[in-house]
Amino acid sequence: MTLVADEFIRRFLLHILPKGFHRIRHYGLLAGATRKAHLDHVRQLLGVALPAAADMPAEPDEIRPSYPCCGGRMGVVETFERQRQPRAPPARALLSGTQAS
C-alpha cells in the first residue's frame, strides 16, 4: 500500500496517546497480582477442570537447550562470575599443542 506523507503521518499519530494518558496493557481478569485468583474463580464458575499440572515432571529431564540446526544438546564451556571480566582466550601456541619459545 502506498500512502501520501500526510495520510501516513495521520495514521501513525493515531497510535500515540495524548499527553497525560497512560496505556493500559492488562486489565480485567488478567490484571496484575490477582490474575491467578481471578482465573481460578472463573474456572470454578464455568465448571472447567483445573489444568493438569501433576502430569508434568517437577524438573525437566534435560535442562540444557538444544541446537536449532541439529537438535544436539548444548554444554557449558565456561561460566563467569558477576562483575568480573572474562579471562583472555588461550594463547595460539597452546591451542595448536606446540610449545611457545
C-alpha positions as CSV (number, residue, x, y, z in Angstrom):
1,M,0.0,0.0,0.0
2,T,1.3,3.4,-0.9
3,L,0.3,6.5,1.1
4,V,0.9,10.1,0.7
5,A,3.0,11.6,3.5
6,D,0.1,13.4,5.2
7,E,-2.0,10.2,5.4
8,F,0.9,8.2,6.7
9,I,1.5,10.7,9.5
10,R,-2.2,10.9,10.3
11,R,-2.4,7.1,10.7
12,F,0.9,6.9,12.6
13,L,-0.3,9.6,15.1
14,L,-3.5,7.6,15.8
15,H,-1.2,5.2,17.8
16,I,0.2,7.9,20.1
17,L,-1.6,8.7,23.3
18,P,-2.4,12.3,24.2
19,K,-0.3,13.9,27.0
20,G,-1.5,12.8,30.4
21,F,-3.0,9.4,29.2
22,H,-1.5,6.1,30.3
23,R,-1.5,2.9,28.2
24,I,-3.2,0.0,30.0
25,R,-1.8,-3.3,28.8
26,H,-3.6,-5.8,31.1
27,Y,-6.9,-5.1,32.7
28,G,-9.9,-7.1,34.0
29,L,-9.3,-10.7,34.7
30,L,-5.7,-10.6,33.6
31,A,-4.7,-7.7,35.7
32,G,-1.6,-7.9,37.9
33,A,-1.2,-10.0,41.0
34,T,-4.8,-11.1,41.1
35,R,-4.6,-12.9,37.7
36,K,-4.3,-16.4,39.2
37,A,-7.1,-16.0,41.7
38,H,-9.4,-14.5,39.1
39,L,-8.8,-17.3,36.6
40,D,-9.3,-19.9,39.2
41,H,-12.6,-18.3,40.2
42,V,-13.7,-18.1,36.5
43,R,-12.8,-21.8,36.0
44,Q,-14.9,-22.7,39.1
45,L,-17.9,-20.7,37.9
46,L,-17.7,-22.3,34.5
47,G,-17.1,-25.8,35.8
48,V,-13.9,-26.2,33.9
49,A,-11.3,-28.6,35.3
50,L,-8.0,-27.1,36.5
51,P,-5.1,-27.5,34.2
52,A,-3.3,-30.8,34.8
53,A,0.0,-29.7,36.5
54,A,0.6,-33.1,38.0
55,D,1.2,-34.7,34.6
56,M,4.3,-32.6,34.1
57,P,7.5,-33.6,35.9
58,A,8.7,-31.2,38.6
59,E,12.0,-30.7,36.8
60,P,12.7,-31.4,33.1
61,D,15.0,-34.4,32.4
62,E,17.4,-32.3,30.4
63,I,17.7,-28.6,31.2
64,R,20.3,-27.9,28.5
65,P,18.8,-26.3,25.4
66,S,19.2,-27.9,22.1
67,Y,20.8,-26.5,18.9
68,P,18.2,-25.4,16.5
69,C,20.0,-26.7,13.5
70,C,20.8,-30.3,14.5
71,G,18.9,-30.9,17.8
72,G,22.1,-31.8,19.7
73,R,22.5,-30.6,23.3
74,M,24.5,-27.5,24.3
75,G,27.1,-27.8,27.0
76,V,28.5,-25.2,29.4
77,V,32.1,-24.4,28.4
78,E,32.8,-21.7,31.0
79,T,30.8,-19.6,33.5
80,F,31.7,-16.1,34.6
81,E,31.4,-14.5,38.0
82,R,29.3,-11.4,38.3
83,Q,31.1,-8.1,37.8
84,R,34.2,-9.8,36.6
85,Q,35.8,-9.6,33.2
86,P,36.1,-13.0,31.4
87,R,39.7,-14.3,31.1
88,A,41.6,-13.9,27.8
89,P,41.4,-16.7,25.3
90,P,44.3,-19.3,25.4
91,A,47.4,-18.5,23.6
92,R,47.6,-19.7,20.0
93,A,50.6,-22.0,20.8
94,L,48.6,-23.8,23.5
95,L,45.7,-24.4,21.1
96,S,48.0,-25.9,18.5
97,G,49.8,-28.1,21.0
98,T,53.2,-26.7,20.4
99,Q,55.5,-25.1,23.0
100,A,55.9,-21.3,22.8
101,S,59.6,-20.3,23.0
